């Protein structure tokens, strides 16, 4: 069995894995089908994620099949599953309140513990969720990043009367645009990359513009979704919120300067949001993806064998692609 192994930033290779033990307790052995490349995977690869630890096996957006189940597993052998890549203790005050996404002892696959970019791996069955038969793998691999968006959208009310601006059209920004469009909102998507804007237009009736073009207008929005993860996208985004409106910050900008007086005088609401709660946000995400009217096909740009990881990561670094998926079905 093979895996991707990151000895240190920018030094990744395919290598033979140590043989896996049989699962014990509630563990399951997963044979990986697909793994999506995320912005955080790129950050780990480049050494730009401060809490990443090395050496490391990357990967956290994962779909696979249970090929061996421990005696206490809650999932049966043969089940096709999606992985929850963020652990939670179940004991801290946040977990007891149902907020597993802010668990005090949380760790993340592919960041500060070995991930799943391998042909097989072991994981507790508490972190896997069986998939419905009618959800194809190409959509199922979007569950983890899309659950981030679904969780974020719970902060605000979006209807057919809502104007929504999505800042940043990376994978989560495109998924946010798709969900806002699906909910009937009037959607404007903003990005510095014309290639990304063309992808967004394929989702549906979405206005896709460059920042400089939007700056020429005086338009403000009921809801702004910040998915760019830069200081400027946060600082500019708050100026796009109408009086009484809201901004939801998904991106992880290192810092930003906010006009507090402007926020106060206009009664703006600013929400921070991090990952998702399990299983509720995953279950809602699956229902969206099962809906034949929910359009995400344009978001997946390519599926490549995992042995072509170098090209896949280079493509991701260009910023010109949507979701890039690694296939682990072939060596």
JOFEN-V205494 format. One record per helix or strand of 3 or more residues. SS is the DSSP state (@ for helix, = for strand). FROM is the first residue (numbers start at 1). TO is the last residue. Records with the same first field share a line. If there is no record, write none. Layout:
SS = FROM-TO, FROM-TO
//
This chain:
= = 2-8, 11-16, 27-37, 61-69, 80-83, 120-124, 128-130, 163-167, 186-190, 207-209, 221-226, 241-249, 269-272, 300-305, 323-327
@ = 39-46, 93-96, 100-102, 125-127, 137-140, 143-153, 171-182, 194-201, 211-215, 231-238, 260-265, 280-290, 297-299, 306-318
//
